[in-house]
């Protein structure tokens, strides 16, 4: 875990199903990149939120 990292919740549509994926990253942009690299073509990101429980 890097310094300044937070837990983000990424809502995404993968193969027609809406899923929530927890991601540890410094920024919301970096969280989007992590998810898009993992799921690539089958992904449509709906939104990214900071998980308030881990702050």
Beta strands, then each sheet from edge to edge (+ up, - down):
strand 1: 6-14
strand 2: 17-25
strand 3: 43-50
sheet 1: 2+ 1- 3+
end
